[in-house]
Structures are given as structure tokens and as C-alpha cells.
Amino acid sequence: MNNKKWWDEKSNFFGSFYVEGDNSKEGHLAKEQFTLSQRTNKEVAGLTRLLKLKKNFSILDVPCGYGRHTIELAKRNFRVTGSDLNSFHLSIAKKEAREKNLKIKFHKEDMRGLNYQNEFNALINMFYSFGFFATDKENMLVLENFYEALKPGGKFLMHTDVNIPRILSGKYKEKETRNLSNGKKLQIIDKYNSKTQRIEGSWIITAKNKCKIKKTYSVRVYQKEEFIQMCLRAGFKKCRAYSNWNGDSYSKDGEEIIFVATK
């Protein structure tokens, strides 16, 4: 698989295809099935707690996608900036912000080219959005950019639903089918490549007439200690891993990992 450009606008994984596939009736966790709105509220409440966000804090959401976390944070009176590379996603986020009369800054930019300096109290990287790029050097550059964007004492949160020990134990869902809110079906096929340490995956959306659209992706995934060491090399003073939004300590059996690093 050519993993270099699956995330760009030409590949069209992100855009209308992703927005459609993201809105399932079941959600992404085996133990808890939430609608998209319920998921967003739970995640924003959790990150608010884990980051100890205070009123009027400045937050960078990158990549912000179509803005579901950005919008919800702004509704809770935080000063939010959304950063993403996809024009379609940004157009949806900007439209919703205007309709809700929310003051949010949106910027079209590549995570590898961020140029913020000591600007934000918090930075969030949500829902399996780290490790997109072909090399560890590029992914490390992203982490260094995140560090530079934060004010001293600022906090960075990375959230993923890929936990390698869970994969190796055979508990990770390599294949699943979700029912989308528009009546279509989404099939997700994931395979972990232990040599490249990447998830090679596919999303297949099938309509009632059996017409299928398939898009592929490749994401570098990191062990808990490996990612913590990356954060420390980027300059963060400390980094801690959690297994859920309640703030429970990391578990090898957990479906999610949430890292919080402090500058």
C-alpha cells in the first residue's frame, strides 16, 4: 500500500466519505455503543477533566476534521482554533460555527508545517489522528510542532483507539460492520503489520443497492512507552497514559489510550 498520501485531499478518504462513515449507530467501542453526538459529549467532557481546562482557556484542535470537538468546546466557552488540511471538513466546521454564532478560528494547514509559538493552553489530537505520515521523522516533527504551539505549562492530549498489546492478544476487532445513520453499512478491516508497526486498513461503505466505495489508510501506531519517550524527546516534562475518559490508569486490555503530556 502507498501510505504516503492516503490522507490528502486527492485520495478523498477524508471529506464526504469520512463524514458519512463516521456517523454510525454503534460507535467505535465494543463495550459502549454511543451515537456520534453522545460520543462527542463524552469525549469533550473527558478531555476537559483530564486537561483540567479552565474558563477561557485557548485550545488548538489539530486535526479538527469537520469540527465536532472544536464546536462543542466553543459552546462551552473555550477559545478554540481548529486546524486541518481538508477543505471539505473545514467548510462543514465553518458553516456550523456560523450557524451557532460561535467565534472559532479555522486554519487550513498540514500538521508537519504548524508554526505556532507558545500560543495555546491546551492542544488536542483526537480519535486516531497521530501517525499518518510515512516516516517516524515526520511524525516526530508533528509532535515537536505541538510542543512549540503550547504555552509553558500547557498540556497536550492524544487519543487513539488502537492499543498494541490488545492487538497482540487477539482482542482487537480486525473486522467489523457498523450501521450508518443514513441506512448504509460501513465495514472496517484493520491489520497490524508488526514489521512496519502500522495499521493497514480499509473502510468500505455499502449502499442498499449494494454499490460499494472502498478507501484505504495506513497509520503508524506506537506502544505506550514508545510514545511517552517521544513526548519527552520533544521537550515535554512528563507524559501519562490513561485507558478511558474517566481517567483510569492505562491497561493493556483497554480499547483506548489517552496520553496527556505537560510542557
C-alpha positions, 0 to 999 in steps of 0.5 A: 500500500502507498501510505504516503498520501492516503490522507490528502485531499486527492485520495478523498478518504477524508471529506464526504466519505469520512463524514458519512462513515463516521456517523454510525449507530454503534460507535467505535467501542465494543463495550459502549455503543454511543451515537456520534453526538453522545460520543462527542459529549463524552469525549469533550467532557473527558478531555476537559477533566483530564486537561483540567481546562479552565474558563477561557482557556485557548485550545488548538484542535489539530486535526479538527476534521469537520469540527465536532470537538472544536464546536462543542468546546466553543459552546462551552466557552473555550477559545478554540482554533481548529486546524486541518488540511481538508477543505471539505471538513473545514467548510462543514466546521465553518458553516456550523460555527456560523450557524451557532454564532460561535467565534472559532478560528479555522486554519487550513494547514498540514500538521508537519508545517504548524508554526505556532509559538507558545500560543495555546493552553491546551492542544488536542489530537483526537480519535486516531489522528497521530501517525499518518505520515510515512516516516517516524521523522515526520511524525516526530516533527508533528509532535515537536510542532505541538510542543512549540504551539503550547504555552509553558505549562500547557498540556497536550492530549492524544487519543487513539483507539488502537492499543498494541498489546490488545492487538497482540492478544487477539482482542482487537476487532480486525473486522467489523460492520457498523450501521450508518445513520443514513441506512448504509453499512460501513465495514472496517478491516484493520491489520497490524503489520508488526514489521512496519508497526502500522495499521493497514486498513480499509473502510468500505461503505455499502449502499442498499443497492449494494454499490460499494466505495472502498478507501484505504489508510495506513497509520503508524501506531506506537506502544505506550512507552514508545510514545511517552519517550517521544513526548519527552524527546520533544521537550515535554516534562512528563507524559501519562497514559490513561485507558478511558475518559474517566481517567483510569490508569492505562491497561493493556486490555483497554480499547483506548489510550489517552496520553496527556503530556505537560510542557 
